[in-house]
Amino acid sequence: FGNFLPGGNAEALAAVKALASGDAAETGVMLWGAPGAGKTHLLRAAVGAVESRGGPAAFVAEPRELLGEDPGVLARRAVVAIDGIDQATPDAQARLFTLFNGLRERGGHLLVASRVPLASLPLREDLRTRLGWGLVYELTPLADTDKPAALAAYARGRGFRLADEVIDYLLAHGRRDMGALVGALAALDRLSLANKRPITVPMLRAWLQHDIDLDR
């Protein structure tokens, strides 16, 4: 939670924090919004917060992973976070329905994320109804004015400092969605470590111009 800049998402952030701390009255919280808005970040933050206080939690990266899990076992967790529920197949939806009921019986919580709003999700109606019992928030991307602070916070979280001129150059010449920006910083961090040099504007310019593949 510490390096998530809420922007216009302060209410959603507060709801996820309450769920992670065990203070939420609702069984479920749903986050939806465009890629790069921070949905996965908050799901992982919630799971990390529960685990840091010694509680059981689980992060499910995509609904099909539910097919290899026993919903009864998952329902014993304090929080289960499931990403990409808009991709849930009918079989995964059946597991999700059972999981929701199990968590509700035991006082656990379900946190889910989707790229589309609840009303547009291709879900079975009984599952849609249960998700609608809880809180539903649209996450909106950070405004451009908030992105420098977000990038600086991300760099601090990875243990390095990012100069203002590097941030300004990246915002002026790179893709501006947060997913792409964070990915660029991660790649530049690896390049910096490999070359034992700090991240500078010339390094960033060369990386952008030559499209260095740092994952090979």
Number of C-alpha atoms within 10 A of each C-alpha: 16 8 16 15 19 20 16 14 18 11 12 20 21 12 19 24 19 14 26 26 16 16 11 19 11 16 23 26 23 26 27 23 18 15 17 19 22 23 24 21 13 21 26 18 21 27 22 19 17 21 16 10 10 9 16 16 23 21 19 16 16 17 21 19 12 21 15 9 11 12 20 14 10 20 25 19 20 23 30 26 25 24 23 19 24 20 17 21 15 13 13 19 23 18 21 21 18 17 24 22 18 20 23 16 12 13 18 25 29 26 25 25 28 22 21 17 16 21 10 10 16 16 19 12 10 12 16 17 13 14 21 15 12 17 17 19 18 21 25 18 20 19 11 11 9 13 21 18 14 20 23 18 19 21 19 13 12 11 10 14 15 20 14 14 11 18 20 14 15 21 17 10 12 15 12 15 18 19 13 14 20 17 11 18 21 16 16 20 20 15 19 15 11 9 10 9 11 16 21 16 17 11 16 20 16 11 17 14 10 8 9 13 8 11 6 4
